[in-house]
Amino acid sequence: MPAPLASQPFAAASPPTARLAGALAPNAVKWGRVLRSRLFNAIFLLYTVLSVLSVYPLLLWPSRRPLARVMRVYAEGVLWLMRGLAGIRIETRGHENLPRAGAYILAGKHQSEADGLIQMALVDGLAFVAMKEVGKYPLVGPVLRKLEMVLVDTDGGARERATLAAGGRNAADAGRPILIYPEGTLMKVGERGKYRAGVYHLAVELGLPVIPFATDVGRCWDRRQAIKRSGVATVAFLPAMRAGTDKRAFMAALEDAIEAECARLAAAHSRG
């Protein structure tokens, strides 16, 4: 009678379905993000168009205030869509650094198309600094003009400073906070552009405090990026600064404050 074969330990083979699931998991996550982003983008666009069209009758109202209230509700709705559909939750820090009343200047990083809407939802009565061409855009242009945003001639030099000062004074006289992006354009997370001195001239001309702010919103909603990434994005308001006689020192201090806090936010995320 032949001897029985010795028992040999062996590793159990993974079932084919388990191997297939493991291979497909990364693609499932990727396509889930794509579909979620496309759904958010479609609903966000539809919500924006319908909201803008619905406020057109308010353009005939003598005051901008009813329109401003409705647009703030719209901005709060965008934050709700970001959280509910795209999985992007906005966390704010440093609210105690914002003056309780009166005009002041908000100066910070611009990483995403969502930045202005987030600030509009967080800060009442906000006046944006934007190039004058934005006021001529179809659909949104008349709304921005009615909201009395600070529309600036960006050709440079004295003309730019004059239009910035005039629009800024209009907003300051109404006790409205003024939002300006010193780099003047969208920047990717981790990138740094040239900080332009318009914020300094505005602060000196109007005698207003400047509240720097940092953000990492671009990590979830990058500039001109169709795919959104779920997660917590932060907007941090920093202690107020005053513009003195030394323009170079003020601009260096403002840039250092904003960039250092943006770097801290990025490092905190990378640690997990």
Secondary structure as GFF3:
##gff-version 3
##sequence-region A 1 272
A	DSSP	alpha_helix	16	54	.	.	.	ID=ss1
A	DSSP	three_ten_helix	56	60	.	.	.	ID=ss2
A	DSSP	alpha_helix	65	81	.	.	.	ID=ss3
A	DSSP	pi_helix	82	86	.	.	.	ID=ss4
A	DSSP	beta_strand	88	93	.	.	.	ID=ss5
A	DSSP	three_ten_helix	95	97	.	.	.	ID=ss6
A	DSSP	beta_strand	105	108	.	.	.	ID=ss7
A	DSSP	alpha_helix	115	122	.	.	.	ID=ss8
A	DSSP	beta_strand	127	131	.	.	.	ID=ss9
A	DSSP	three_ten_helix	132	136	.	.	.	ID=ss10
A	DSSP	alpha_helix	140	146	.	.	.	ID=ss11
A	DSSP	beta_strand	150	152	.	.	.	ID=ss12
A	DSSP	alpha_helix	157	173	.	.	.	ID=ss13
A	DSSP	beta_strand	178	180	.	.	.	ID=ss14
A	DSSP	alpha_helix	198	206	.	.	.	ID=ss15
A	DSSP	beta_strand	210	215	.	.	.	ID=ss16
A	DSSP	three_ten_helix	217	219	.	.	.	ID=ss17
A	DSSP	beta_strand	231	237	.	.	.	ID=ss18
A	DSSP	alpha_helix	247	270	.	.	.	ID=ss19
###
